[in-house]
Amino acid sequence: MRIQKKMLSPIFKREAILTHLALIIMLMLSTTMYAQSHSVSGTIKDGSGEPLIGVSIQIKGNTTQGTITDLDGKFSINAQTNATLIFSYIGYDTQLIPATKTS
């Protein structure tokens, strides 16, 4: 029994390669656009203007990324543009604030 190989025409091969290449490029671009993040920073103060030390800042839905305020009440965290930050501190109500580029 003899098995014959089917040969693809060069045009079909080129179109298949171009199709695969276009698909790979689209996947890479969509991943890059989805992962847009920026640094969000600020200072947390109480009602009298004193900095709050140790305020917990987390990204909603992400239990592995977070930070706390330093001795001056300052913090910095990288978050996606559409993320929500959770601010919590003992004796205060927890606040959820969107991480927009202007905040």
Secondary structure, DSSP 8 states (H G I E B T S, - for coil): ---------HHHHHHHHHHHHHHHHHHHHHHHHHT-EEEEEEE-B-TTS-B-TT-EEEETTEEEEEEE--TTSEEEEEEETT-EEEEE-TTS--EEEE--TT-
